[in-house]
């Protein structure tokens, strides 16, 4: 099956090359890489253009223009994608090895499921080999949405047909639209899924959803709103019970 990987970025000159190279080195043979830039002014576009036209480039489509935020950019990427399966790799993320996408696609096809996901590690922004936290997606079940748990979205691949069934990212959420979309896929539509117990993404710490108390509070409030909008009962106190377990993930990550 053809696989579309969508990267959204804005003023990502410091990290985008690592992301592009990460896709470039994947050994899965049928990849198209789509880049949606929000109108960067820092040299990001120049990096993209370096790869356009190269014989080994996997970039088949790109756009640079203002957007309404990261989820609007992701929706643009979906509209440009022609793959049977769609995934996202943000501009400060990398695959853990050259076989990551092959591993995900083999499991997706072998198990005849709608989507597949794995674990990821958060790494030091200045030293991607230094693990700060291990995110274990294996503890996820759809019933855990009410407690603030979701699969690691950067590892998540889903068939195009699933997006066609449930729709795109909702622009009603600033941080948690990925959470809300996965609720529609895995809770509302009961999509079938498979899990790989391996960290296949290295994600630089410090993104919008992990950058301080104010953003954390907004994220958790949006998680509550996303659950309630889709018929899942929860409240902020229930969602916040995940904090001790996330601190344990940090401890485990640093011991690896």
Secondary structure as GFF3:
##gff-version 3
##sequence-region A 1 256
A	DSSP	beta_strand	3	9	.	.	.	ID=ss1
A	DSSP	alpha_helix	16	24	.	.	.	ID=ss2
A	DSSP	beta_strand	31	37	.	.	.	ID=ss3
A	DSSP	alpha_helix	44	51	.	.	.	ID=ss4
A	DSSP	beta_strand	59	64	.	.	.	ID=ss5
A	DSSP	alpha_helix	70	80	.	.	.	ID=ss6
A	DSSP	beta_strand	85	88	.	.	.	ID=ss7
A	DSSP	beta_strand	93	95	.	.	.	ID=ss8
A	DSSP	alpha_helix	100	110	.	.	.	ID=ss9
A	DSSP	beta_strand	115	124	.	.	.	ID=ss10
A	DSSP	beta_strand	127	135	.	.	.	ID=ss11
A	DSSP	three_ten_helix	137	139	.	.	.	ID=ss12
A	DSSP	three_ten_helix	142	147	.	.	.	ID=ss13
A	DSSP	three_ten_helix	153	155	.	.	.	ID=ss14
A	DSSP	beta_strand	157	159	.	.	.	ID=ss15
A	DSSP	alpha_helix	160	166	.	.	.	ID=ss16
A	DSSP	alpha_helix	177	183	.	.	.	ID=ss17
A	DSSP	pi_helix	184	188	.	.	.	ID=ss18
A	DSSP	beta_strand	193	204	.	.	.	ID=ss19
A	DSSP	three_ten_helix	208	210	.	.	.	ID=ss20
A	DSSP	alpha_helix	213	229	.	.	.	ID=ss21
A	DSSP	alpha_helix	236	240	.	.	.	ID=ss22
A	DSSP	alpha_helix	243	255	.	.	.	ID=ss23
###
